[in-house]
Amino acid sequence: MQFYVKLLSRGETQLWAEMCALQQPPGLKGTDRSYMQGRLNNQQLDNMAPVQAQSLLAQARRAGISTSGKYYAGGLADKRGAADPAAWVDSVADVKKVAEMRNLTVSGAVEHEGRPQPRPHVALSERATRQMMQRERANHPNMKVGELRELVVAKYGRKKK
């Protein structure tokens, strides 16, 4: 404390005096130290209801995931949630790798911009096609089956871009 006060009295800035007194550089954005601070050893589970925390760990255990020294990043998880191995990260590099692999946009300690992907052309399901053909048959009773199918796909199927 005396060293801190001494630095301030010499005209140093508060941040410089604090850094020198604590003998610790400031945390930097994008470093493992800054990202994992307060997250090691499953510390995020301490703020959860015990039932919820145990459920999260049980899901990971059943999926064969070692949670030791890792942080559950729910925003990276797919539909499996805590059972998704990629959602348990231990570094900035892990977060970046998952974001790139899944084309996610993340911001904060890690920055990655996902790129918009064109929607795949999905054909009308066979069941939906048959149902719509039955409906259209009332409006077009003399149409052949092949023509009716083409009409339904053109009218109700996704348009190509």
Secondary structure, DSSP 8 states (H G I E B T S, - for coil): -HHHHHHHHTT--HHHHHHHHHT-----TT-HHHHHTTTGGGGGGGGS-HHHHHHHHHHHHHTT---TT-EE-GGG--TTGGG-GGGEE-SHHHHHHHHHHTT--B-SSS-B-------------HHHHHHHHHHHHHH-TT--HHHHHHHHHHHHS----
